[in-house]
Amino acid sequence: MRSLLVTGGAGFIGTNFVYLWRREHPEDRLVNLDLLTYAGNLENLTELPDGDGYTFVRGDITDEALLDRLFAEHRFTHVVNFAAESHVDRSITGPKIFVHTNIIGTQSLLDAARKHGVERFLQVSTDEVYGTLGKTGKFTEATPLEPNSPYSSSKAGADMLVRAYGHTFDLPVVTTRCSNNYGPYQFPEKLIPLMITRALADEPLPVYGDGMQIRDWLHVSDHCRAIEQVLLRGRTGEVYNIGGNNEHPNIDIVQRVLSHLGKPDSLIRYVTDRPGHDRRYAIDATRMKDELGWEPAYTFEQGLPETIDWYLANRTWWERILSGAYSSYYADQYGGREVISGASAAN
């Protein structure tokens, strides 16, 4: 029987991972540590009350005394670190919290894991640490790290700490780097749920620049299955890239959302681009396939409509979020941006 610490398990990807692990490994004990900042939502986990091998703890991964107590009490064998400040726009307007949470928080977890002798420490990272690509090529695990935003720089710093603790202290670490996730429970400031919720309200859909930034889209359930396999079977000290084989420009995503909802393209508003906006990401997940037999199950043609329908069926969930502090954040983030034009700019 394993004893897992999952940090950030009330966020988007963490929530989906907690559900997967409890479903597939019900005999294991699992502690979910989350500070419940703006993107953490306990409503995500209403089907997992405390007890029966599952415990939720509200706390900060930089709180070393708390970590020491939890590690001693629960004798964790495995740690999966999802906890992170993760929105690039927020990192541009306020980088300090990204350094504090993503770097100092990861170091605190590594120190606790080392002190208490965990069997495996899995760092959940991002393809953004690699920087940007041209029109061709894909990121491999050997691609140099060239982060271009405060967010991706903080994640790259955390990744380097994980690597160093593995090399210097023989801590059994492994790192995953994923492409853009989508699916249920994603916070509404991210591209796909943002476009869904605003389109349903017939509000303008802000698209950065020309909308031709390309991302590789990975369904969150595929991502969580990949993390499961790396946690159980990945080689210690290695990095594993996880991608969805679904490259699409942002404007294509927006237009697909509008089409599925029966909304007009005239809702699109092209706004001033984000500073330092990476042009293209693409993941080579060959190592995942060759070593662990993992491949994404979802195509985008299946996953995107299913995701849109989830938001339609769970309006109460995201309406609660939009009625809170997020509303003022949205106004601050987009209200002062210059509107370039309407949908005709795509022509």
Secondary structure as the mmCIF struct_conf table of DSSP 4:
data_model
#
loop_
_struct_conf.conf_type_id
_struct_conf.id
_struct_conf.beg_label_comp_id
_struct_conf.beg_label_asym_id
_struct_conf.beg_label_seq_id
_struct_conf.end_label_comp_id
_struct_conf.end_label_asym_id
_struct_conf.end_label_seq_id
STRN STRN1 SER A 3 THR A 7
TURN_TY1_P TURN_TY1_P1 GLY A 8 ALA A 10
BEND BEND1 GLY A 11 GLY A 11
HELX_RH_AL_P HELX_RH_AL_P1 PHE A 12 GLU A 24
TURN_TY1_P TURN_TY1_P2 PRO A 26 GLU A 27
BEND BEND2 ASP A 28 ASP A 28
STRN STRN2 ARG A 29 ASP A 34
TURN_TY1_P TURN_TY1_P3 TYR A 38 ALA A 39
HELX_RH_3T_P HELX_RH_3T_P1 LEU A 42 LEU A 45
TURN_TY1_P TURN_TY1_P4 THR A 46 GLU A 47
BEND BEND3 LEU A 48 LEU A 48
BEND BEND4 ASP A 50 ASP A 50
STRN STRN3 GLY A 51 GLY A 51
TURN_TY1_P TURN_TY1_P5 ASP A 52 GLY A 53
STRN STRN4 TYR A 54 ARG A 58
TURN_TY1_P TURN_TY1_P6 ILE A 61 THR A 62
HELX_RH_AL_P HELX_RH_AL_P2 GLU A 64 HIS A 74
BEND BEND5 THR A 77 THR A 77
STRN STRN5 HIS A 78 ASN A 81
HELX_RH_AL_P HELX_RH_AL_P3 VAL A 88 THR A 93
HELX_RH_AL_P HELX_RH_AL_P4 LYS A 96 PHE A 98
HELX_RH_PI_P HELX_RH_PI_P1 VAL A 99 ILE A 104
HELX_RH_AL_P HELX_RH_AL_P5 GLY A 105 HIS A 116
TURN_TY1_P TURN_TY1_P7 GLY A 117 GLY A 117
BEND BEND6 GLU A 119 GLU A 119
STRN STRN6 ARG A 120 THR A 126
HELX_RH_3T_P HELX_RH_3T_P2 ASP A 127 TYR A 130
BEND BEND7 LYS A 135 THR A 136
STRN STRN7 PHE A 139 PHE A 139
TURN_TY1_P TURN_TY1_P8 GLU A 141 ALA A 142
BEND BEND8 THR A 143 THR A 143
HELX_LH_PP_P HELX_LH_PP_P1 PRO A 144 LEU A 145
BEND BEND9 SER A 149 SER A 149
HELX_RH_AL_P HELX_RH_AL_P6 PRO A 150 PHE A 169
STRN STRN8 VAL A 173 CYS A 178
STRN STRN9 ASN A 180 TYR A 182
BEND BEND10 GLY A 183 GLY A 183
TURN_TY1_P TURN_TY1_P9 PRO A 184 TYR A 185
TURN_TY1_P TURN_TY1_P10 PRO A 188 GLU A 189
BEND BEND11 LYS A 190 LYS A 190
HELX_RH_AL_P HELX_RH_AL_P7 LEU A 191 LEU A 200
TURN_TY1_P TURN_TY1_P11 ALA A 201 ASP A 202
STRN STRN10 LEU A 205 TYR A 208
TURN_TY1_P TURN_TY1_P12 GLY A 209 ASP A 210
BEND BEND12 GLY A 211 GLY A 211
STRN STRN11 ILE A 214 HIS A 219
HELX_RH_AL_P HELX_RH_AL_P8 VAL A 220 ARG A 233
HELX_LH_PP_P HELX_LH_PP_P2 GLY A 234 ARG A 235
TURN_TY1_P TURN_TY1_P13 THR A 236 GLY A 237
STRN STRN12 VAL A 239 ILE A 242
BEND BEND13 ASN A 245 ASN A 245
STRN STRN13 GLU A 247 PRO A 249
HELX_RH_AL_P HELX_RH_AL_P9 ASN A 250 LEU A 261
TURN_TY1_P TURN_TY1_P14 GLY A 262 GLY A 262
HELX_RH_3T_P HELX_RH_3T_P3 ASP A 265 LEU A 267
STRN STRN14 ILE A 268 VAL A 271
HELX_LH_PP_P HELX_LH_PP_P3 THR A 272 ARG A 274
TURN_TY1_P TURN_TY1_P15 PRO A 275 GLY A 276
STRN STRN15 ARG A 280 ARG A 280
STRN STRN16 ILE A 283 ILE A 283
HELX_RH_AL_P HELX_RH_AL_P10 THR A 286 LEU A 292
HELX_RH_AL_P HELX_RH_AL_P11 PHE A 300 ALA A 313
TURN_TY1_P TURN_TY1_P16 ASN A 314 ASN A 314
HELX_RH_AL_P HELX_RH_AL_P12 ARG A 315 LEU A 322
TURN_TY1_P TURN_TY1_P17 SER A 323 ALA A 325
HELX_RH_AL_P HELX_RH_AL_P13 TYR A 326 TYR A 334
TURN_TY1_P TURN_TY1_P18 GLY A 335 GLY A 336
BEND BEND14 ARG A 337 ARG A 337
HELX_LH_PP_P HELX_LH_PP_P4 GLU A 338 GLU A 338
STRN STRN17 VAL A 339 SER A 341
BEND BEND15 GLY A 342 GLY A 342
HELX_RH_3T_P HELX_RH_3T_P4 ALA A 343 ALA A 346
#
